Structure formats: structure tokens, C-alpha cells
Amino acid sequence: MFRVIGFFYRTYKSNRDRVAALMAREKVAELMKFLAILFLLGWILVWLFASDESRTRLTDEVKQTIGGFDTGSE
């Protein structure tokens, strides 16, 4: 069991190191920020042009997903 935990820890650590190295590069950090903003704007456009029924469903799904992150703290 400890080998499995060690494997996942090493994988997690190496991935964190790779992301930190990438984000230390200014161009990559700017690209990631731009893509995140573009993704957010895309979802806002989807929400704006959705029908009322779809908009309500989408809002409920987001609330349920965000609420799902809090389940461990209750």
C-alpha cells in the first residue's frame, strides 16, 4: 500500500514541478491566463444565448457542482 501512495505522491510532485516550471516562463503564464479568460467568456456567451429553460438548468448544474466541493467540510 505504501508503494502505491509513494507512486501517486511522486507523480503529483513531478507534475507540480512541471507546472511550476511552465508558469515561471512569462509567455506561458500569459497564455494560460488568456486561455482561462477565453474559456470563461465562452461559457458566458453560452449562458447568454441559451433559452430560459437551458439557462436555469445550467445555473442549477453549476450550483450543484460548486456545492459538491463543500461536502467534506460539513
C-alpha positions as CSV (number, residue, x, y, z in Angstrom):
1,M,0.0,0.0,0.0
2,F,2.8,2.4,0.8
3,R,4.3,1.8,-2.6
4,V,1.0,2.9,-4.2
5,I,0.9,6.0,-2.1
6,G,4.6,6.7,-2.9
7,F,3.8,6.3,-6.6
8,F,1.0,8.8,-6.5
9,Y,3.0,11.2,-4.4
10,R,5.9,11.1,-6.9
11,T,3.6,11.6,-9.8
12,Y,1.8,14.5,-8.1
13,K,5.2,16.1,-7.1
14,S,6.7,15.8,-10.6
15,N,3.5,17.2,-12.2
16,R,3.5,20.2,-9.7
17,D,7.2,20.8,-10.6
18,R,6.4,20.8,-14.3
19,V,3.6,23.2,-13.9
20,A,5.7,25.5,-11.7
21,A,8.5,25.5,-14.3
22,L,6.0,26.3,-17.0
23,M,4.3,29.0,-15.1
24,A,7.7,30.6,-14.3
25,R,8.0,31.3,-18.0
26,E,6.3,34.7,-18.7
27,K,4.9,33.8,-22.1
28,V,3.4,30.5,-20.9
29,A,1.8,32.2,-17.9
30,E,0.3,34.9,-20.1
31,L,-1.1,32.2,-22.5
32,M,-2.6,30.2,-19.6
33,K,-4.3,33.4,-18.3
34,F,-5.6,34.3,-21.8
35,L,-7.0,30.8,-22.3
36,A,-8.7,30.8,-18.9
37,I,-10.3,34.2,-19.7
38,L,-11.3,33.0,-23.2
39,F,-12.9,29.8,-21.7
40,L,-14.8,31.9,-19.2
41,L,-16.1,34.3,-21.9
42,G,-17.1,31.3,-24.0
43,W,-19.3,30.0,-21.1
44,I,-20.8,33.4,-20.5
45,L,-21.8,33.6,-24.2
46,V,-23.3,30.1,-24.0
47,W,-25.3,31.2,-20.9
48,L,-26.4,34.4,-22.6
49,F,-27.7,32.8,-25.7
50,A,-29.3,29.8,-24.1
51,S,-33.0,29.5,-23.7
52,D,-34.6,30.2,-20.3
53,E,-35.0,26.5,-19.6
54,S,-31.4,25.7,-20.5
55,R,-30.1,28.7,-18.6
56,T,-31.9,27.6,-15.5
57,R,-30.6,24.0,-15.9
58,L,-27.1,25.3,-16.5
59,T,-27.2,27.5,-13.4
60,D,-28.5,24.6,-11.3
61,E,-25.8,22.3,-12.5
62,V,-23.1,24.9,-11.7
63,K,-24.6,25.4,-8.2
64,Q,-24.7,21.7,-7.6
65,T,-21.1,21.2,-8.8
66,I,-19.8,24.1,-6.6
67,G,-21.8,22.8,-3.7
68,G,-20.3,19.4,-4.2
69,F,-16.9,20.8,-3.3
70,D,-18.2,21.7,0.2
71,T,-19.5,18.2,1.1
72,G,-16.4,17.3,3.1
73,S,-16.5,20.4,5.3
74,E,-20.0,20.0,6.7
